[in-house]
């Protein structure tokens, strides 16, 4: 694929709407707007975190960027090439090598009938990379990079013979073995014991920095995003409500939804009094989104304008954008 500008990923007004099967009883039903007009870009070699509650559209966004879903509308450019158009088989194969997914559940991500060697060899065979000897060298190199040593003691084991932490390292090795440019990691440590999470996260940070890999981390865990991500995107009901540098988002949030997410994170310091932002109980469905602000039913600061006019992403600082009519006032209250 041809060389673009310094942005590897460019997304503009990207949408994914799911249409339920229609019956004679319910002939007409609103689509489920899983992703509803998101726009952002990711510079080459940088990392971005996408956070929000379950159902906010973050995983669907990740799948759109890997072309595991076809977009309903909008533009998605990878390395300057528009991918929401028809691609030839060769173009798609090239994209599949350059864009990889790190699965959430390592216990289900590997074929239980394959040895670790065969699981790592398979993507090299699919993409016709190297001779048999080259492939073996590459497999050994990747296992060493993910700190599974001595390598000989892992090559011919089956997945059930490894621990969860070891399996997730194998899953990471398989994602990176074809030298991709882009990696989507969907809740990469949520299935692991707390005792091994730090080791896997340190490894991911080390390898992605060494490979200058462009990475998206999808997670509920804001501490993970703070540790790994240069920028953060907060999503709610398929839309971006706030985005910007991670430290800026987490230290000086401007949107009440972002504030609520941060206030829900427990502190390890018992002397710190957590300030909860009490949200209303009503939760809007993604197939029945109201006019105006999508967060209006839950927001403690909602006013009449919020019921009628949808807020647009506007700058609230350097590279910090927020979709809220009262961002400056609310941010001032917080500080």
C-alpha positions as CSV (number, residue, x, y, z in Angstrom):
1,X,0.0,0.0,0.0
2,X,1.2,3.5,-0.8
3,X,2.8,5.8,1.7
4,X,0.4,8.4,3.3
5,X,1.2,11.3,5.7
6,X,2.3,10.9,9.3
7,X,-1.1,9.5,10.2
8,X,-1.4,5.7,9.8
9,X,-5.1,5.7,10.6
10,X,-7.6,8.4,9.5
11,X,-11.3,7.9,10.3
12,X,-13.9,10.4,9.3
13,X,-17.6,10.1,10.2
14,X,-17.4,6.3,10.4
15,X,-20.7,4.5,11.1
16,X,-21.8,1.0,11.7
17,X,-25.6,0.5,12.0
18,X,-27.1,-3.0,12.6
19,X,-30.5,-3.6,11.2
20,X,-32.6,-6.2,13.1
21,X,-34.4,-8.9,11.2
22,X,-37.9,-7.7,10.4
23,X,-41.1,-9.7,10.9
24,X,-44.7,-9.2,9.9
25,X,-45.4,-7.9,13.4
26,X,-42.5,-5.4,13.5
27,X,-42.1,-4.3,10.0
28,X,-40.2,-1.2,10.8
29,X,-37.6,-0.8,13.6
30,X,-34.9,1.7,14.2
31,X,-31.4,0.5,13.5
32,X,-29.0,-0.1,16.3
33,X,-26.4,2.6,15.9
34,X,-23.3,0.8,17.3
35,X,-20.9,3.3,15.8
36,X,-22.5,6.6,14.9
37,X,-20.1,9.0,13.2
38,X,-16.7,8.8,14.8
39,X,-13.7,10.8,13.6
40,X,-10.1,10.6,14.7
41,X,-6.6,9.9,13.5
42,X,-3.6,8.0,14.9
43,X,0.0,8.9,14.1
44,X,2.4,6.2,13.1
45,X,4.0,4.6,16.1
46,X,1.6,6.1,18.6
47,X,-1.0,4.4,20.8
48,X,-4.6,5.3,21.5
49,X,-7.0,4.0,24.1
50,X,-10.7,3.7,23.6
51,X,-12.7,3.6,26.8
52,X,-16.4,3.5,27.8
53,X,-19.1,1.3,29.3
54,X,-20.1,-2.0,27.7
55,X,-22.2,-1.2,24.6
56,X,-20.6,2.1,23.9
57,X,-19.2,0.9,20.5
58,X,-15.5,0.6,21.3
59,X,-15.1,-3.0,20.2
60,X,-17.2,-2.5,17.1
61,X,-14.9,0.5,16.2
62,X,-11.9,-1.8,16.6
63,X,-13.5,-4.4,14.3
64,X,-14.2,-1.7,11.7
65,X,-10.6,-0.7,11.7
66,X,-9.6,-4.3,11.1
67,X,-12.3,-4.7,8.4
68,X,-14.0,-7.5,10.4
69,X,-17.2,-5.4,9.9
70,X,-18.0,-3.4,6.8
71,X,-18.9,0.2,7.6
72,X,-22.3,1.5,6.9
73,X,-20.9,4.9,6.0
74,X,-17.9,7.1,6.4
75,X,-14.2,7.1,5.5
76,X,-11.4,4.9,6.8
77,X,-7.9,5.5,5.4
78,X,-5.0,3.2,6.2
79,X,-1.6,4.6,5.3
80,X,-3.3,7.0,3.0
81,X,-5.5,4.4,1.2
82,X,-9.3,4.5,1.5
83,X,-10.4,1.0,2.7
84,X,-14.2,1.6,2.7
85,X,-14.1,0.9,-1.0
86,X,-13.8,-2.4,-2.9
87,X,-10.4,-3.9,-2.4
88,X,-8.8,-6.6,-4.6
89,X,-7.9,-9.9,-3.0
90,X,-4.3,-8.9,-3.1
91,X,-5.0,-5.6,-1.4
92,X,-7.0,-7.3,1.3
93,X,-4.3,-9.9,1.9
94,X,-1.7,-7.1,2.2
95,X,-4.0,-5.2,4.7
96,X,-4.6,-8.4,6.8
97,X,-0.8,-8.8,7.3
98,X,-0.3,-5.2,8.3
99,X,-3.3,-5.0,10.7
100,X,-3.5,-7.6,13.5
101,X,-5.8,-8.3,16.4
102,X,-4.7,-9.4,19.9
103,X,-7.6,-11.5,21.3
104,X,-9.1,-10.9,24.7
105,X,-9.4,-14.6,25.8
106,X,-6.1,-16.5,25.3
107,X,-7.8,-19.8,26.3
108,X,-10.0,-19.6,23.2
109,X,-7.7,-17.8,20.8
110,X,-5.5,-20.8,20.0
111,X,-6.5,-24.1,18.4
112,X,-6.3,-26.7,21.2
113,X,-5.1,-29.3,18.6
114,X,-2.1,-27.2,17.5
115,X,1.2,-27.1,19.2
116,X,2.6,-23.6,20.0
117,X,5.0,-24.1,17.0
118,X,2.2,-24.8,14.6
119,X,0.0,-21.9,15.9
120,X,2.9,-19.5,15.3
121,X,3.8,-21.0,11.9
122,X,0.3,-20.8,10.5
123,X,0.2,-17.0,9.8
124,X,3.6,-17.2,8.2
125,X,2.4,-20.0,5.9
126,X,-0.9,-18.0,5.1
127,X,1.1,-14.9,4.1
128,X,3.8,-17.0,2.3
129,X,6.6,-15.5,4.4
130,X,10.0,-17.2,4.3
131,X,11.3,-20.8,3.9
132,X,10.7,-23.5,6.4
133,X,14.0,-22.7,8.1
134,X,13.2,-19.0,8.1
135,X,9.9,-19.6,9.7
136,X,11.4,-21.7,12.5
137,X,14.0,-18.9,13.2
138,X,11.2,-16.3,13.2
139,X,9.2,-18.4,15.7
140,X,12.1,-18.8,18.0
141,X,12.9,-15.1,17.8
142,X,9.3,-14.1,18.7
143,X,9.1,-16.5,21.6
144,X,12.3,-15.0,23.0
145,X,10.9,-11.5,22.5
146,X,7.8,-12.4,24.6
147,X,10.1,-13.8,27.3
148,X,9.1,-17.5,26.9
149,X,12.5,-19.1,27.6
150,X,13.9,-21.6,27.2
151,X,12.1,-21.7,23.8
152,X,12.6,-25.4,23.4
153,X,10.4,-26.1,26.4
154,X,7.4,-24.3,24.7
155,X,7.6,-25.1,21.0
156,X,5.9,-28.4,21.0
157,X,3.5,-27.9,24.0
158,X,-0.3,-27.6,23.5
159,X,-2.3,-24.7,24.8
160,X,-3.7,-26.6,27.8
161,X,-0.2,-27.2,29.1
162,X,0.5,-23.4,29.5
163,X,-0.8,-20.9,32.1
164,X,-3.0,-18.0,31.1
165,X,-0.1,-15.5,31.2
166,X,2.0,-17.8,29.0
167,X,-0.8,-18.2,26.6
168,X,-1.4,-14.5,26.3
169,X,2.3,-14.1,25.5
170,X,1.9,-16.7,22.7
171,X,-1.2,-14.8,21.4
172,X,0.9,-11.6,21.4
173,X,3.7,-13.4,19.5
174,X,1.3,-14.7,16.9
175,X,-0.1,-11.2,16.3
176,X,3.4,-9.7,15.8
177,X,5.1,-12.6,13.9
178,X,4.1,-11.2,10.5
179,X,5.6,-7.7,11.3
180,X,2.4,-5.7,11.2
181,X,2.1,-1.9,11.3
182,X,-1.1,-1.8,13.3
183,X,-2.4,-3.7,16.3
184,X,-5.8,-3.7,18.0
185,X,-5.7,-5.1,21.6
186,X,-9.2,-5.7,22.9
187,X,-9.1,-6.0,26.7
188,X,-5.7,-7.7,26.5
189,X,-5.4,-8.6,30.2
190,X,-9.0,-8.8,31.4
191,X,-8.9,-12.7,31.5
192,X,-5.6,-12.9,33.4
193,X,-4.9,-13.1,37.1
194,X,-4.0,-9.7,38.7
195,X,-0.6,-11.2,39.6
196,X,0.4,-11.6,36.0
197,X,-1.2,-8.6,34.4
198,X,1.7,-6.2,35.1
199,X,4.2,-8.5,33.4
200,X,2.1,-8.8,30.2
201,X,1.5,-5.0,30.1
202,X,5.2,-4.2,30.6
203,X,5.9,-6.7,27.8
204,X,3.4,-5.1,25.4
205,X,4.8,-1.6,26.1
206,X,8.3,-2.8,25.6
207,X,7.6,-4.6,22.3
208,X,5.3,-2.0,20.7
209,X,7.8,0.7,21.4
210,X,10.6,-1.3,20.0
211,X,8.7,-2.2,16.8
212,X,7.2,1.4,16.5
213,X,3.8,-0.2,16.3
214,X,0.7,1.8,16.0
215,X,-1.7,0.4,18.6
216,X,-5.3,0.7,19.8
217,X,-6.1,-0.5,23.3
218,X,-9.8,-1.2,24.0
219,X,-10.5,-1.3,27.7
220,X,-12.7,-0.5,30.6
221,X,-9.6,-0.1,32.7
222,X,-8.5,3.5,32.8
223,X,-5.3,2.7,34.7
224,X,-4.3,0.4,31.8
225,X,-5.0,3.2,29.3
226,X,-3.0,5.7,31.4
227,X,0.0,3.4,31.4
228,X,0.0,2.4,27.7
229,X,-1.7,5.1,25.7
230,X,-0.5,8.5,24.3
231,X,-4.1,9.6,23.6
232,X,-7.5,8.6,24.9
233,X,-11.0,8.5,23.2
234,X,-14.1,8.3,25.4
235,X,-17.2,6.8,23.7
236,X,-20.8,6.8,24.7
237,X,-23.6,5.2,22.6
238,X,-21.6,5.0,19.5
239,X,-20.2,8.6,19.6
240,X,-17.0,10.2,20.8
241,X,-17.8,12.5,23.7
242,X,-14.2,13.4,24.6
243,X,-10.7,12.8,23.2
244,X,-7.2,14.1,23.7
245,X,-3.8,13.4,25.4
246,X,-4.3,10.7,28.0
247,X,-2.9,12.8,30.9
248,X,-5.1,15.7,30.0
249,X,-8.3,13.6,29.7
250,X,-7.7,11.8,33.0
251,X,-6.4,14.8,35.0
252,X,-8.7,17.5,33.6
253,X,-11.8,15.8,32.1
254,X,-14.4,18.2,30.6
255,X,-17.4,15.8,29.9
256,X,-19.6,14.6,32.8
257,X,-19.5,11.0,31.4
258,X,-15.7,11.0,31.5
259,X,-15.8,12.4,35.1
260,X,-18.2,9.6,36.1
261,X,-15.9,6.9,34.6
262,X,-12.9,8.4,36.5
263,X,-14.8,8.8,39.8
264,X,-15.6,5.1,39.6
265,X,-12.0,4.1,39.7
266,X,-11.0,3.0,43.3
267,X,-8.0,4.6,44.9
268,X,-5.3,2.7,46.7
269,X,-4.8,5.6,49.1
270,X,-7.4,5.4,52.0
271,X,-6.9,9.1,52.8
272,X,-8.2,10.2,49.5
273,X,-12.0,10.9,49.5
274,X,-13.5,9.9,46.2
275,X,-16.0,12.3,44.7
276,X,-18.7,10.4,43.0
277,X,-20.7,11.9,40.1
278,X,-24.2,10.6,40.6
279,X,-25.7,9.8,37.2
280,X,-29.4,9.3,36.7
281,X,-30.7,5.7,36.4
282,X,-32.2,6.1,32.9
283,X,-30.0,4.5,30.2
284,X,-30.9,5.2,26.5
285,X,-30.9,2.3,24.1
286,X,-28.7,2.4,21.0
287,X,-31.8,1.8,18.8
288,X,-33.8,4.6,20.3
289,X,-31.4,7.5,20.6
290,X,-33.2,10.8,21.5
291,X,-32.8,14.1,19.7
292,X,-30.1,16.3,21.2
293,X,-27.3,15.1,23.5
294,X,-27.2,11.3,23.8
295,X,-26.2,11.7,27.5
296,X,-29.1,13.9,28.4
297,X,-31.1,11.2,30.3
298,X,-28.2,10.5,32.7
299,X,-26.4,13.9,33.0
300,X,-26.9,15.8,36.3
301,X,-26.1,19.0,34.4
302,X,-28.6,18.7,31.5
303,X,-30.5,21.8,30.5
304,X,-33.1,22.5,27.8
305,X,-30.5,23.0,25.0
306,X,-29.3,19.4,25.7
307,X,-32.7,18.1,24.8
308,X,-32.8,19.7,21.4
309,X,-29.3,20.2,20.1
310,X,-26.6,17.6,19.8
311,X,-23.3,19.0,20.9
312,X,-20.3,18.7,18.5
313,X,-16.7,18.0,19.4
314,X,-15.0,21.3,20.0
315,X,-11.6,22.3,21.4
316,X,-11.3,22.6,25.1
317,X,-7.5,22.8,25.2
318,X,-4.5,21.8,23.1
319,X,-5.6,18.7,21.1
320,X,-8.3,18.2,23.7
321,X,-11.9,18.1,22.3
322,X,-15.2,17.5,24.0
323,X,-18.8,17.2,23.0
324,X,-20.7,19.1,25.7
325,X,-22.6,22.4,25.7
326,X,-21.3,23.2,29.2
327,X,-17.8,21.7,29.1
328,X,-16.0,24.8,30.4
329,X,-18.5,25.4,33.3
330,X,-18.5,21.7,34.3
331,X,-14.7,21.5,34.0
332,X,-14.4,24.6,36.2
333,X,-16.7,23.0,38.8
334,X,-14.4,19.9,38.9
335,X,-11.3,21.9,39.4
